[in-house]
Amino acid sequence: MTTVSCQSPLAWDELLAYWLGELDNDNAAHIEEHYLGCAQCSRRLEQLAALAQGIGELARSSGVNMVIDDSFVAQLRKDGLQVREYRVPPNGSVNCTITPEDNFVVGRLEVPLAGVQRIDLLSRFSFDEKETRLEDVPFVADSDGVLFAPPVEAIRAMPASSLRLRLLAVDETGERMLAEYTFNHTPHRA
């Protein structure tokens, strides 16, 4: 069986914009008409849908360190998930825990971001000498901070400890500290 190759395949960014509902009606209709008549582009759209589903499941299971935004937190709550949130001022600390009812935990790292081009997030647990660096984390320039979501199951398994986060502004001149945050974790007592 021979598969006919698409002579004008849809670009990934077009498929993504279609999938996210970001296109106007005319462009969406054009994309839809093409992929409905093209097996190759239809498969690519199915791959995109599967990838989106996998990312969504990973995010909802909170299996990785993530930097997220307010719309993601709102969607989690809309989906009925219990989100525990801690707001921490620049160079501040907070006592925190996670309960069995919590599906997600979010640290709201408050800091002015006007004029910042890029942010790196450094993290280190008190029981570990290794510092982890997330480079070029997403942020909204006119917002009041960054939302950090650690993996829930890892937090549940942790002993009493501290997590230190540092936000660095990075640009062509180098990097500078924006703020530091300390989360003092206490395991939940059943």
Disulfide bonds with the S-S distance in Angstrom:
none
